[in-house]
Amino acid sequence: MGFYGSAEWQRARLQALHDGGWQCQRCGTSLIGKGREAHVHHRKELKRAPSLRSEPLNLMALCRLCHTIEHKAPNKPTGNASADGSPTDPRHPWAK
């Protein structure tokens, strides 16, 4: 059984859905009663930040479609910031 089958993940997943009001944090779709269609996304990828695997601030509730978009967005800005906190990626909305 891997991480996604663990009790730790099941608790973190339910907490993230609850914290998100059982709504997709990207499009606002209700996730109530959606079962496996209610996804939880790691803002910082699990393989790149394993210590944040269950950190509530690293998790966001998403519908299946928005989760797919999150993973396939080729022009998604990076979350890197300079020392003063401004984004280093010119595509980031705060850089405008």
Phi and psi in degrees as a GROMACS rama.xvg file:
@    title "Ramachandran Plot"
@    xaxis  label "Phi"
@    yaxis  label "Psi"
@TYPE xy
-87.5998  -173.645  GLY-2
-57.1256  -43.9995  PHE-3
-68.8859  -11.4584  TYR-4
-99.9988  1.04579  GLY-5
-82.897  158.229  SER-6
-63.6522  -35.2372  ALA-7
-57.8675  -46.6569  GLU-8
-68.4732  -41.0355  TRP-9
-60.1121  -41.2478  GLN-10
-65.4816  -46.7496  ARG-11
-63.7766  -40.0537  ALA-12
-62.3327  -49.7223  ARG-13
-62.1904  -38.817  LEU-14
-64.123  -42.398  GLN-15
-64.2645  -40.5364  ALA-16
-64.9476  -43.3155  LEU-17
-62.4913  -48.1639  HIS-18
-60.7962  -31.5092  ASP-19
-84.7936  6.90203  GLY-20
67.3347  24.1359  GLY-21
54.71  38.7114  TRP-22
-131.32  147.884  GLN-23
-64.1217  127.681  CYS-24
-77.22  -2.83798  GLN-25
-103.677  -46.2336  ARG-26
-117.064  -11.497  CYS-27
88.0407  0.806194  GLY-28
-60.3111  138.237  THR-29
-67.5951  136.791  SER-30
-106.564  3.81171  LEU-31
-65.5252  128.957  ILE-32
72.5824  11.4683  GLY-33
-87.9703  -9.92746  LYS-34
57.2888  -123.084  GLY-35
-72.4928  -10.4313  ARG-36
-77.6947  -13.0613  GLU-37
-87.3584  103.949  ALA-38
-98.5343  158.239  HIS-39
-126.964  125.247  VAL-40
-104.879  138.55  HIS-41
-84.7929  117.149  HIS-42
-60.0292  -46.394  ARG-43
-101.34  123.606  LYS-44
-51.2318  140.767  GLU-45
-55.6802  -43.0957  LEU-46
-70.4945  -23.197  LYS-47
-93.1922  -23.0273  ARG-48
-141.03  65.7474  ALA-49
-60.928  -25.9824  PRO-50
-69.1855  -16.1514  SER-51
-99.7428  14.5015  LEU-52
-57.5717  -31.3758  ARG-53
-120.013  9.71842  SER-54
-69.672  118.603  GLU-55
-53.3095  -37.5767  PRO-56
-71.7866  -12.6017  LEU-57
-96.3886  -1.07237  ASN-58
-114.218  143.326  LEU-59
-141.943  138.264  MET-60
-76.4205  131.783  ALA-61
-140.555  152.205  LEU-62
-76.8528  166.274  CYS-63
-57.643  -44.8276  ARG-64
-62.6307  -47.2464  LEU-65
-66.1239  -32.2956  CYS-66
-66.1914  -41.06  HIS-67
-61.7165  -44.1169  THR-68
-62.0227  -42.7188  ILE-69
-56.1746  -39.2284  GLU-70
-83.0448  -19.5235  HIS-71
-107.056  -0.76684  LYS-72
-69.3068  101.179  ALA-73
-70.2528  -22.9443  PRO-74
-104.78  18.1698  ASN-75
-64.0738  126.116  LYS-76
-66.223  150.583  PRO-77
-81.0463  163.017  THR-78
-96.0671  15.0741  GLY-79
-74.756  144.738  ASN-80
-132.719  153.737  ALA-81
-80.02  178.598  SER-82
-59.8941  -30.8635  ALA-83
-86.4784  1.82202  ASP-84
93.8233  -7.32058  GLY-85
-77.4089  146.861  SER-86
-67.3808  141.896  PRO-87
-86.8749  -16.6449  THR-88
-91.0582  118.843  ASP-89
-65.3314  -14.9162  PRO-90
-81.1667  -12.9505  ARG-91
-66.8033  136.903  HIS-92
-57.9168  -30.069  PRO-93
-75.4455  -12.8471  TRP-94
-82.5886  -5.28127  ALA-95
